[in-house]
């Protein structure tokens, strides 16, 4: 293992690591995975859980975790960190957290590979221990004072953390006072990931989103005014062939009104077990073709007047260029607007020049339907 050999004393660290675990949910944004964010569960599941396109929390009851339990989880993270660092010191690598150290610990305790808490903390430390993501779907649902207490404890206990992020619903943000949001931000919450999906009120009602465009704009603006970085997610083809234009136009209008820091594209991928999947399977809604989705994209982006970064940081953005490579960059920082708006529109034109059969497709009941 490149000069690192297991010391008998490592068995003590491995034994203690086996007994250390904290609660984690299943979901986080791709950008938080890319930065190996520490995952801490402050709420469980989704307080709304009625969106017709989403299966993530179906059948699971929403709960807000007690502050004492969350603090205890943060303490367990600290304990895992300490055991890993002690192991590194015992192996003579001065606290360095490397792949070789991980391989050595797994050689002593192969079962640790199934310990999600250990794996998460090890990867977080190896990446510098700089970011944390609070789960699950809407952490701002917590009482503001409780969330502040959690954030303050997290920052005090894990001082290497320089960025804390979470999911939030626009309606929850709209209901919070400006003072509450400022206090939460000042306590250490930096970035909010918000599922806009669409800026069209008819579509919002049809998908059961439980929010209006006025609330989306209010929530997004209040979050930015409070000091948060805001990532808004929109869903190309959510309106299908029938409502694509109103979806694109009104989404551009709402995003322009909010002017978030990031706009992230998440093209519709129908999920089995959801009402929207059944609607498409039964032919009541028709998905657009790859070229039609690009035309919708062009219609929306052409109307965007923002200083945001437009991101395609998800595999569902599966369009390709003439060479068969990805049409759009899939990095987490995306394209800077308005400077790179002409470049994005040019990329769309190239995608439209590519035969549709080259673009990715998703299989639906009754045959192959385009993404």
C-alpha positions in Angstrom: 0.0 0.0 0.0 2.7 2.5 -1.1 4.7 2.1 2.1 1.7 2.3 4.5 1.4 -0.9 6.6 -1.2 -1.7 9.2 -0.1 -1.4 12.8 -1.6 -3.6 15.5 -2.9 -0.4 17.2 -5.1 0.4 14.3 -7.5 -2.4 15.4 -8.5 -0.1 18.3 -9.4 2.7 15.9 -11.3 0.4 13.6 -13.2 -1.1 16.5 -14.3 2.4 17.7 -15.1 3.4 14.1 -17.5 0.5 13.8 -19.5 1.8 16.7 -19.8 5.4 15.4 -22.7 6.4 13.1 -24.9 9.4 12.5 -28.1 9.9 10.5 -27.9 10.6 6.8 -30.5 10.9 4.1 -30.3 9.6 0.6 -30.4 12.8 -1.4 -28.2 15.8 -2.1 -27.5 18.0 -5.1 -24.7 16.8 -7.5 -22.6 19.9 -6.7 -22.5 18.8 -3.0 -21.4 15.3 -4.0 -18.7 16.8 -6.2 -17.3 18.8 -3.3 -17.6 15.7 -1.0 -19.9 17.7 1.4 -20.5 16.3 4.9 -24.2 15.2 5.0 -26.1 16.0 8.2 -29.8 15.2 8.5 -31.7 17.9 10.3 -35.1 17.0 9.0 -36.4 13.7 7.6 -38.1 13.5 4.2 -40.3 16.2 2.7 -42.9 18.4 4.4 -44.9 18.8 1.2 -44.4 15.4 -0.6 -47.2 15.9 -3.2 -45.3 16.9 -6.4 -46.6 14.7 -9.2 -43.1 14.2 -10.7 -41.3 13.2 -7.5 -40.9 9.8 -5.9 -38.0 10.6 -3.6 -40.0 10.6 -0.3 -43.2 8.8 -1.2 -44.5 6.8 1.7 -42.2 8.4 4.3 -43.4 10.7 7.0 -41.8 14.1 7.5 -40.2 14.9 10.8 -38.0 17.6 12.2 -35.2 16.2 14.3 -34.6 17.5 17.8 -31.6 19.9 18.2 -30.0 17.6 20.8 -30.0 14.7 18.4 -28.5 16.7 15.6 -25.8 18.0 18.0 -25.1 14.4 19.0 -24.6 13.5 15.4 -22.1 16.4 15.0 -20.2 15.0 18.0 -20.1 11.6 16.3 -18.6 13.2 13.2 -16.0 14.8 15.4 -15.3 11.4 17.0 -14.9 9.7 13.6 -12.5 12.5 12.5 -10.4 12.0 15.6 -10.1 8.2 15.1 -9.1 8.7 11.5 -6.5 11.3 12.4 -5.1 9.1 15.2 -4.8 6.2 12.7 -3.0 8.5 10.3 -0.5 9.5 13.0 0.1 5.9 14.0 1.0 5.1 10.4 3.5 7.9 10.4 1.9 10.1 7.8 1.3 13.0 10.2 -2.5 13.3 10.0 -2.6 13.2 6.2 -5.9 11.7 4.9 -5.1 9.8 1.7 -6.4 7.0 -0.4 -3.6 4.8 1.0 -4.8 5.5 4.6 -8.3 4.5 3.6 -7.1 1.3 2.0 -5.1 0.4 5.1 -8.1 1.0 7.4 -10.3 -1.1 5.1 -7.7 -3.9 5.1 -7.8 -4.0 8.9 -11.6 -3.7 9.0 -13.1 -4.6 5.6 -16.7 -4.2 7.0 -16.0 -0.4 7.3 -16.8 -0.2 3.5 -20.4 -0.7 4.5 -20.3 2.0 7.2 -21.7 5.1 5.4 -20.8 7.4 8.2 -17.1 6.4 8.1 -17.0 6.6 4.3 -18.7 10.0 4.2 -16.4 11.5 6.9 -13.3 10.0 5.4 -14.0 11.5 1.9 -15.0 14.8 3.5 -11.7 15.0 5.4 -9.7 13.9 2.3 -11.3 16.8 0.4 -10.4 19.3 3.0 -13.5 19.2 5.3 -14.7 22.5 3.8 -18.4 22.0 3.0 -21.5 20.5 4.7 -25.0 19.9 3.4 -28.1 19.8 5.7 -30.7 17.2 4.7 -33.5 16.5 3.8 -35.9 18.3 1.4 -36.6 21.6 3.3 -34.4 22.4 6.3 -35.9 25.9 6.6 -39.1 24.2 7.9 -37.3 24.0 11.3 -38.0 26.7 13.9 -35.6 29.5 13.1 -34.1 29.5 16.6 -33.5 25.7 16.4 -31.8 25.9 13.0 -29.6 28.8 14.2 -28.6 26.7 17.2 -27.6 23.8 14.9 -25.7 26.0 12.6 -23.8 27.7 15.4 -22.9 24.3 16.9 -21.8 22.9 13.6 -19.5 25.9 12.9 -18.0 25.9 16.4 -17.5 22.1 16.5 -16.2 21.7 12.9 -14.2 24.9 12.3 -12.8 23.7 8.9 -16.3 24.1 7.4 -16.4 27.2 5.2 -19.7 26.5 3.3 -23.0 25.1 4.6 -25.9 24.5 2.1 -29.4 23.0 2.1 -32.6 22.4 0.1 -35.4 24.9 0.7 -38.9 25.4 -0.6 -39.8 28.8 -2.0 -43.0 28.8 -0.1 -41.1 28.2 3.2 -38.8 31.1 2.3 -41.7 33.4 1.5 -43.3 32.7 4.9 -40.1 33.5 6.8 -39.5 37.1 7.8 -36.5 39.0 6.4 -35.0 39.2 9.9 -35.3 35.4 10.4 -33.6 34.7 7.1 -30.8 37.2 7.9 -30.3 35.6 11.3 -30.1 32.1 9.8 -27.6 33.2 7.2 -25.4 35.0 9.8 -25.5 31.8 11.9 -23.7 30.0 9.1 -26.0 28.8 6.3 -24.5 30.0 3.0 -26.4 28.5 0.0 -29.9 27.4 -0.8 -30.9 24.9 -3.5 -34.5 25.6 -4.5 -36.7 23.5 -6.8 -38.4 26.1 -9.0 -39.3 23.5 -11.7 -41.4 26.0 -13.7 -42.4 29.6 -13.6 -45.9 28.9 -15.0 -48.8 29.1 -12.6 -51.0 26.6 -14.6 -48.2 24.0 -14.6 -47.4 24.6 -10.9 -51.0 23.7 -10.1 -51.0 20.7 -12.5 -47.9 19.2 -10.9 -49.1 19.9 -7.3 -46.1 22.0 -6.5 -48.0 23.9 -3.7 -46.6 27.3 -4.6 -47.4 30.2 -6.9 -45.0 32.2 -9.1 -45.5 35.2 -6.8 -44.3 33.1 -3.9 -41.4 31.8 -5.9 -40.3 35.3 -6.7 -40.8 36.5 -3.1 -39.0 33.6 -1.6 -36.0 33.8 -4.0 -35.6 37.6 -3.6 -35.9 37.5 0.2 -33.2 34.7 0.3 -30.8 36.8 -1.9 -31.5 39.9 0.2 -30.7 38.0 3.3 -27.3 37.2 1.9 -27.7 33.6 0.7 -26.3 32.2 -2.5 -29.3 30.8 -4.4 -29.5 27.9 -6.8 -32.8 27.6 -8.7 -33.6 24.3 -10.5 -35.9 24.3 -13.5 -37.2 21.3 -15.5 -37.2 21.4 -19.3 -40.1 19.5 -20.8 -42.2 19.7 -17.7 -45.0 21.1 -19.8 -44.6 18.4 -22.5 -45.5 19.2 -26.1 -48.7 21.0 -25.2 -47.4 23.6 -22.8 -43.7 23.9 -23.7 -43.9 27.6 -24.8 -45.8 28.9 -21.7 -43.4 26.8 -19.5 -40.4 28.4 -21.2 -41.6 31.9 -21.4 -42.9 32.1 -17.8 -40.0 30.3 -16.4 -37.7 32.9 -18.0 -39.8 35.6 -16.6 -39.7 34.3 -13.0 -36.0 33.6 -13.1 -35.3 37.0 -14.5 -37.3 38.5 -11.6 -35.3 36.5 -9.0 -31.9 36.7 -10.7 -30.4 33.9 -8.7 -26.7 33.1 -8.5 -27.2 29.8 -10.2 -29.8 28.4 -12.6 -29.6 24.6 -12.9 -31.2 22.5 -15.7 -32.9 19.2 -14.7 -34.8 17.9 -17.8 -37.8 15.9 -16.9 -37.2 12.2 -16.3 -40.5 10.4 -15.5 -40.1 8.3 -12.4 -42.1 5.0 -12.0 -44.7 5.2 -9.2 -45.4 8.9 -9.7 -48.7 10.4 -11.1 -46.8 12.1 -13.9 -45.2 8.9 -15.0 -48.7 7.3 -15.3 -50.0 10.4 -17.1 -47.3 10.0 -19.7 -47.6 6.2 -19.9 -51.3 6.5 -20.6 -50.8 9.1 -23.3 -52.4 12.0 -21.5 -49.1 13.9 -21.8 -46.6 13.7 -24.6 -42.9 14.2 -24.0 -41.0 16.4 -26.4 -38.3 15.0 -28.8 -34.6 15.9 -28.1 -34.7 18.7 -30.7 -38.0 20.0 -29.3 -36.4 20.1 -25.8 -33.5 22.1 -27.3 -35.9 24.5 -29.0 -37.7 25.0 -25.6 -34.3 25.6 -24.0 -33.5 28.2 -26.7 -36.9 29.9 -26.1 -36.3 30.1 -22.4 -32.7 31.1 -22.5 -33.3 33.7 -25.2 -35.6 35.5 -22.8 -33.4 35.3 -19.7 -32.1 38.7 -18.5 -29.9 37.7 -15.6 -26.4 37.9 -14.2 -26.6 34.2 -13.0 -24.6 31.2 -13.9 -26.5 28.7 -16.1 -25.5 25.1 -15.2 -26.1 21.7 -16.9 -24.5 19.8 -14.1 -26.6 16.6 -14.4 -26.5 13.5 -16.6 -30.1 14.2 -17.8 -28.7 17.1 -19.9 -27.7 14.4 -22.4 -27.6 16.3 -25.7 -24.5 15.8 -27.8 -22.5 17.8 -30.3 -21.3 16.9 -33.8 -18.4 14.9 -32.4 -20.6 12.9 -30.1 -19.3 14.7 -27.0 -21.6 16.5 -24.5 -23.2 19.6 -25.9 -22.9 21.6 -22.7 -20.2 21.7 -20.0 -21.4 19.8 -17.0 -19.3 21.6 -14.4 -20.9 23.0 -11.3 -20.2 26.7 -12.1 -21.7 26.6 -15.6 -22.0 29.5 -18.1 -21.7 33.1 -16.9 -24.6 35.3 -18.0 -25.0 37.6 -19.8 -21.4 37.2 -21.2 -21.7 33.5 -22.3 -25.4 33.7 -23.3 -24.5 33.8 -27.0 -22.2 30.8 -26.5 -25.0 28.7 -25.0 -27.4 29.7 -27.8 -24.7 28.7 -30.3 -24.4 25.3 -28.6 -28.1 24.8 -28.9 -27.9 25.5 -32.6 -25.2 22.9 -32.9 -27.3 20.4 -31.0 -30.2 21.0 -33.4 -27.9 20.2 -36.3 -27.2 16.8 -34.8 -29.4 13.9 -35.8 -31.9 13.2 -33.0 -30.9 9.6 -32.8 -27.6 10.6 -31.3 -29.2 12.3 -28.3 -30.0 10.2 -25.2 -33.5 8.6 -24.8 -35.5 7.3 -21.9 -37.6 4.1 -22.1 -41.3 4.5 -21.2 -44.1 2.0 -21.3 -45.2 1.5 -24.9 -41.8 2.1 -26.4 -38.9 4.5 -26.4 -39.7 8.1 -25.7 -37.2 10.9 -26.0 -35.7 12.5 -22.9 
